[in-house]
Amino acid sequence: MVHASDPLIASVRKPLPPAQFDTLSREILELKRRHNAVILAHNYQVPEIQDVADFVGDSLGLSQQAAKTSADVIVFCGVHFMAETAKILNPTKRVILPDRDAGCSLEESCPASKLRALQATNPDFYTIAYINCSAEVKALSDCIVTSGNAVKIVEHAPKDRPLLFVPDENLGAWVMEQTGRPMTLWKGNCYVHVEWTHQAITRIRQQFPGAPLVAHPECTRSVRMLADEVCSTEKMVTWCRKTPAKDIIIATEAGMLHRLQKECPDKHFIPAPTDRCACNECHFMKMNTLEKLRDCMTTLEPQVELPPEIIERARKPIERMLEISALPVENAG
């Protein structure tokens, strides 16, 4: 088990006192019943939010859940682009999020106007956008990907068109390594995942010589090349469940440790340190709290609103992603 007193994770946020958690969770469950709401939470959310959510997962799983929900209200505990995705897939439903200001460095790195200008230099570009982007960027794209399906979708992309991959250059580079398909890469990155360095990972591997390293593909190549497995957060759960190793080093946002410990209680998860701290948290993901979740469900605000024309254009590449993701592996390519 990972303990709060472990010096490796001393910077991880302390949980709410049990009495406060119980009170807030009861309020949230009553509000969920009253509004016929569903609570979707990303793997990087604080543990308390994960524990009251109806579904906890990665971007692909959350998109799939948003696409099929029968709830009247979708409460999205993640960052703003994720809630936008849910709204695009459910334009008639009310989509709310605990903190409107929960953004993303990847989304900010790729303004729609600059993408449009780059696309104009080659009208034949087939644009593949990582889901970590704005609705406007999705509307300019041919297909959306997540870290869990990016390889499959790039393999499925038209062979006779040049590929433009936005906005994460590290995920794009990893996909190129896996598929052998050349792509023009946008120069963007996740500020959390680029904090890990070859030097810091080498040190932790020396400290735990028998522990495999699992890294997210948003990490830099110098980190990925040290990993035993590079995969999405959802695939991390599957991989960690299957491996016989008891100690596992995890190089992704620290919120993932809670999900992994719940899914694999017999394993010891070691947060990969950076050169600055013992673990790495996304400031934006941690802007959502259980109190803010309760408050947004009380007022049904803040809401996500998008222009109808953006919804119509952005929906097509998201649906294309979901369709290709559902194809049997042998049919992709």
C-alpha positions as CSV (number, residue, x, y, z in Angstrom):
1,M,0.0,0.0,0.0
2,V,1.0,3.6,-0.5
3,H,0.8,5.6,2.7
4,A,0.6,9.4,3.2
5,S,3.7,9.2,5.4
6,D,5.8,7.7,2.6
7,P,8.4,10.4,1.6
8,L,7.8,9.6,-2.0
9,I,4.3,10.9,-1.9
10,A,4.5,13.5,0.8
11,S,3.2,16.2,-1.5
12,V,0.0,14.3,-2.4
13,R,-3.1,16.2,-1.1
14,K,-4.4,14.9,2.2
15,P,-7.9,13.4,2.1
16,L,-11.0,15.0,3.7
17,P,-11.8,14.0,7.2
18,P,-14.3,11.0,7.1
19,A,-17.2,13.0,8.7
20,Q,-16.8,15.8,6.1
21,F,-16.6,13.3,3.2
22,D,-19.7,11.4,4.4
23,T,-21.7,14.6,4.7
24,L,-20.7,15.9,1.3
25,S,-21.1,12.5,-0.4
26,R,-24.6,12.1,1.0
27,E,-25.6,15.6,-0.3
28,I,-24.1,14.8,-3.7
29,L,-26.0,11.5,-4.0
30,E,-29.3,13.2,-3.1
31,L,-28.6,15.9,-5.7
32,K,-27.8,13.3,-8.3
33,R,-31.1,11.6,-7.6
34,R,-33.0,14.8,-7.7
35,H,-31.6,16.0,-11.0
36,N,-31.3,12.6,-12.7
37,A,-27.6,13.3,-13.1
38,V,-24.6,11.2,-13.9
39,I,-21.1,12.0,-12.5
40,L,-18.2,11.3,-14.8
41,A,-14.7,11.7,-13.3
42,H,-11.3,11.5,-14.9
43,N,-8.6,9.3,-13.4
44,Y,-6.6,12.4,-12.4
45,Q,-9.4,13.8,-10.1
46,V,-8.9,13.9,-6.4
47,P,-9.8,10.6,-4.6
48,E,-12.9,11.9,-3.0
49,I,-14.4,12.8,-6.4
50,Q,-13.4,9.4,-7.8
51,D,-15.1,7.7,-4.9
52,V,-18.5,9.4,-5.5
53,A,-18.5,9.2,-9.3
54,D,-20.6,6.8,-11.4
55,F,-17.7,6.3,-13.8
56,V,-14.0,6.9,-13.5
57,G,-11.8,6.5,-16.5
58,D,-9.7,7.9,-19.2
59,S,-10.7,10.3,-22.0
60,L,-11.9,7.5,-24.3
61,G,-14.0,5.8,-21.6
62,L,-15.5,9.1,-20.5
63,S,-16.4,9.9,-24.1
64,Q,-18.1,6.5,-24.5
65,Q,-20.0,7.0,-21.3
66,A,-21.1,10.5,-22.3
67,A,-22.3,9.3,-25.7
68,K,-24.6,6.6,-24.2
69,T,-25.9,8.2,-21.0
70,S,-29.6,8.6,-20.4
71,A,-29.1,11.1,-17.6
72,D,-30.6,14.6,-17.9
73,V,-27.6,16.2,-16.4
74,I,-23.9,15.3,-17.0
75,V,-21.6,16.4,-14.2
76,F,-18.1,16.3,-15.6
77,C,-15.3,16.2,-13.1
78,G,-12.3,16.8,-15.3
79,V,-11.0,19.8,-17.3
80,H,-13.0,22.1,-19.6
81,F,-12.3,20.4,-22.9
82,M,-13.7,17.1,-21.5
83,A,-17.0,18.8,-20.5
84,E,-17.1,20.3,-24.0
85,T,-16.8,16.9,-25.5
86,A,-19.7,15.7,-23.4
87,K,-21.8,18.7,-24.6
88,I,-20.9,18.0,-28.2
89,L,-22.2,14.5,-27.9
90,N,-25.3,15.6,-25.9
91,P,-26.3,19.0,-27.2
92,T,-29.8,18.9,-25.6
93,K,-28.5,17.9,-22.1
94,R,-27.2,20.1,-19.4
95,V,-23.5,19.6,-18.9
96,I,-21.9,21.2,-15.8
97,L,-18.5,21.1,-14.3
98,P,-17.2,22.0,-10.8
99,D,-14.8,24.6,-11.8
100,R,-15.1,26.5,-15.1
101,D,-11.4,27.5,-15.0
102,A,-10.1,24.0,-15.0
103,G,-8.1,24.2,-18.3
104,C,-5.3,22.3,-20.0
105,S,-1.9,23.3,-21.2
106,L,-2.3,21.2,-24.3
107,E,-5.6,23.0,-25.2
108,E,-4.0,26.4,-24.7
109,S,-1.0,25.5,-26.9
110,C,-3.2,25.1,-30.0
111,P,-5.5,28.0,-30.7
112,A,-8.0,27.4,-33.5
113,S,-6.8,30.4,-35.5
114,K,-3.2,29.1,-35.6
115,L,-4.3,25.6,-36.5
116,R,-6.4,27.1,-39.4
117,A,-3.4,29.0,-40.6
118,L,-1.2,25.8,-40.6
119,Q,-3.9,23.8,-42.4
120,A,-4.0,26.5,-45.1
121,T,-0.4,25.7,-46.0
122,N,-1.5,22.3,-47.1
123,P,-5.2,21.8,-47.9
124,D,-4.6,18.1,-48.2
125,F,-3.8,17.6,-44.5
126,Y,-5.8,14.9,-42.7
127,T,-5.9,16.5,-39.3
128,I,-5.9,14.2,-36.3
129,A,-6.5,16.0,-33.0
130,Y,-5.8,14.6,-29.5
131,I,-8.9,15.0,-27.5
132,N,-7.1,17.5,-25.2
133,C,-8.1,20.4,-27.4
134,S,-10.9,23.0,-27.7
135,A,-14.2,22.4,-29.4
136,E,-13.1,24.8,-32.1
137,V,-10.0,22.7,-32.8
138,K,-12.1,19.6,-32.9
139,A,-14.4,21.3,-35.4
140,L,-11.3,21.8,-37.7
141,S,-10.3,18.2,-37.4
142,D,-10.9,15.0,-39.4
143,C,-10.7,12.6,-36.5
144,I,-10.2,12.8,-32.7
145,V,-7.9,10.4,-30.8
146,T,-7.2,9.6,-27.1
147,S,-4.0,8.1,-25.8
148,G,-5.8,4.8,-25.7
149,N,-6.8,4.6,-29.3
150,A,-4.4,6.9,-31.1
151,V,-2.3,4.1,-32.7
152,K,-5.4,2.4,-34.0
153,I,-6.9,5.6,-35.5
154,V,-3.6,6.6,-37.1
155,E,-3.3,3.2,-38.7
156,H,-6.9,3.6,-40.0
157,A,-6.2,7.1,-41.4
158,P,-6.2,7.6,-45.2
159,K,-2.9,6.3,-46.7
160,D,-2.9,8.8,-49.5
161,R,-3.0,12.0,-47.4
162,P,-0.4,13.7,-45.2
163,L,-1.2,13.5,-41.5
164,L,-1.2,16.5,-39.2
165,F,-1.2,15.6,-35.5
166,V,-2.2,18.2,-32.9
167,P,-1.5,19.3,-30.2
168,D,0.7,16.9,-28.2
169,E,4.1,16.4,-29.9
170,N,5.1,13.6,-27.5
171,L,2.0,11.5,-28.0
172,G,2.4,12.1,-31.7
173,A,6.0,11.0,-31.7
174,W,5.1,7.9,-29.8
175,V,2.3,7.1,-32.3
176,M,4.8,7.5,-35.2
177,E,7.2,5.1,-33.5
178,Q,4.4,2.5,-33.1
179,T,2.9,2.9,-36.6
180,G,5.8,3.9,-38.8
181,R,3.5,6.6,-40.3
182,P,5.1,10.0,-40.8
183,M,3.1,13.0,-39.4
184,T,3.5,16.7,-39.1
185,L,3.5,17.3,-35.3
186,W,2.2,20.4,-33.5
187,K,4.6,21.7,-30.9
188,G,2.5,21.3,-27.8
189,N,2.9,19.3,-24.6
190,C,1.3,18.5,-21.3
191,Y,3.2,20.6,-18.7
192,V,2.8,17.8,-16.1
193,H,4.2,14.9,-18.2
194,V,7.2,16.7,-19.5
195,E,8.4,17.3,-16.0
196,W,9.8,13.7,-15.8
197,T,13.4,13.4,-17.0
198,H,15.7,10.6,-17.9
199,Q,17.8,11.4,-14.9
200,A,15.0,11.4,-12.4
201,I,13.5,8.1,-13.8
202,T,17.0,6.5,-13.8
203,R,17.4,7.4,-10.1
204,I,14.0,5.8,-9.1
205,R,14.7,2.7,-11.1
206,Q,18.0,2.3,-9.3
207,Q,16.2,2.7,-6.0
208,F,13.6,0.1,-6.9
209,P,15.6,-2.2,-9.3
210,G,12.9,-4.9,-9.6
211,A,10.0,-2.5,-10.2
212,P,8.7,-2.1,-13.8
213,L,8.0,1.4,-15.0
214,V,4.7,2.3,-16.7
215,A,4.6,5.7,-18.4
216,H,2.0,7.7,-20.2
217,P,2.8,8.5,-23.9
218,E,2.6,12.2,-23.2
219,C,6.0,11.8,-21.5
220,T,9.1,12.7,-23.5
221,R,11.0,10.1,-25.5
222,S,13.9,10.0,-23.0
223,V,11.4,8.8,-20.4
224,R,9.4,6.5,-22.7
225,M,12.6,4.6,-23.7
226,L,13.1,3.7,-20.0
227,A,9.6,2.3,-19.6
228,D,8.5,-1.3,-19.6
229,E,5.1,-0.2,-20.8
230,V,3.8,3.0,-22.4
231,C,0.1,3.3,-22.4
232,S,-3.1,5.2,-21.6
233,T,-4.3,5.5,-18.0
234,E,-7.0,2.9,-18.6
235,K,-4.5,0.4,-20.0
236,M,-2.3,1.0,-17.0
237,V,-5.0,-0.6,-14.9
238,T,-5.1,-3.7,-17.1
239,W,-1.3,-3.9,-17.3
240,C,-0.8,-3.5,-13.6
241,R,-3.5,-6.0,-12.8
242,K,-1.8,-8.7,-15.0
243,T,1.9,-8.1,-14.1
244,P,3.3,-10.4,-11.4
245,A,5.4,-7.5,-10.1
246,K,4.4,-6.2,-6.7
247,D,6.2,-2.9,-6.9
248,I,5.4,-0.7,-10.0
249,I,6.6,2.8,-10.8
250,I,4.0,5.0,-12.4
251,A,4.8,8.0,-14.6
252,T,1.6,9.9,-15.0
253,E,-0.4,12.4,-13.0
254,A,-0.6,11.5,-9.3
255,G,-4.4,11.1,-9.2
256,M,-4.0,7.8,-11.1
257,L,-2.5,6.2,-7.9
258,H,-5.8,6.2,-6.2
259,R,-7.5,4.3,-9.0
260,L,-4.7,1.9,-9.3
261,Q,-4.6,1.1,-5.6
262,K,-8.3,0.5,-5.6
263,E,-8.1,-1.8,-8.6
264,C,-4.9,-3.6,-7.5
265,P,-4.9,-3.6,-3.7
266,D,-2.1,-6.1,-3.5
267,K,0.4,-3.9,-5.4
268,H,2.7,-1.1,-4.3
269,F,2.6,1.9,-6.6
270,I,5.5,4.2,-6.6
271,P,5.0,7.7,-8.1
272,A,7.8,8.5,-10.5
273,P,9.5,11.6,-9.1
274,T,10.6,14.7,-11.1
275,D,13.7,16.7,-10.5
276,R,11.6,19.0,-8.4
277,C,9.1,16.9,-6.4
278,A,8.2,13.5,-5.2
279,C,5.1,13.3,-7.3
280,N,3.5,15.3,-10.1
281,E,0.0,16.8,-10.0
282,C,-2.0,18.7,-12.6
283,H,-3.0,22.1,-11.1
284,F,-6.0,22.2,-13.4
285,M,-7.3,18.7,-12.5
286,K,-7.0,19.5,-8.8
287,M,-9.1,22.7,-9.1
288,N,-12.1,20.4,-8.8
289,T,-13.0,19.5,-5.2
290,L,-15.8,17.7,-3.5
291,E,-17.2,21.0,-2.2
292,K,-17.2,22.4,-5.7
293,L,-18.9,19.3,-7.0
294,R,-21.7,19.6,-4.4
295,D,-22.1,23.3,-5.2
296,C,-22.3,22.9,-9.0
297,M,-24.9,20.2,-8.5
298,T,-26.9,22.5,-6.2
299,T,-27.0,25.4,-8.7
300,L,-26.5,23.4,-11.9
301,E,-23.8,25.9,-12.8
302,P,-21.4,26.5,-14.4
303,Q,-22.9,25.1,-17.6
304,V,-21.0,24.3,-20.8
305,E,-22.5,26.2,-23.8
306,L,-21.3,26.0,-27.4
307,P,-22.5,27.5,-30.6
308,P,-24.7,25.0,-32.6
309,E,-22.4,25.2,-35.7
310,I,-19.3,24.3,-33.6
311,I,-21.2,21.4,-32.0
312,E,-22.3,20.1,-35.5
313,R,-18.8,20.3,-36.9
314,A,-17.0,18.9,-33.9
315,R,-19.4,16.0,-33.4
316,K,-18.4,14.4,-36.7
317,P,-14.7,13.7,-35.9
318,I,-15.6,12.6,-32.3
319,E,-18.2,10.1,-33.7
320,R,-15.6,8.9,-36.2
321,M,-13.2,8.2,-33.4
322,L,-15.9,6.2,-31.5
323,E,-16.7,4.2,-34.6
324,I,-13.1,3.3,-35.3
325,S,-12.5,2.5,-31.7
326,A,-15.3,0.0,-31.8
327,L,-13.8,-1.8,-34.9
328,P,-12.1,-5.2,-34.3
329,V,-8.4,-4.8,-34.2
330,E,-7.9,-6.8,-37.4
331,N,-10.1,-4.3,-39.3
332,A,-8.1,-1.2,-38.3
333,G,-5.5,-0.4,-40.9
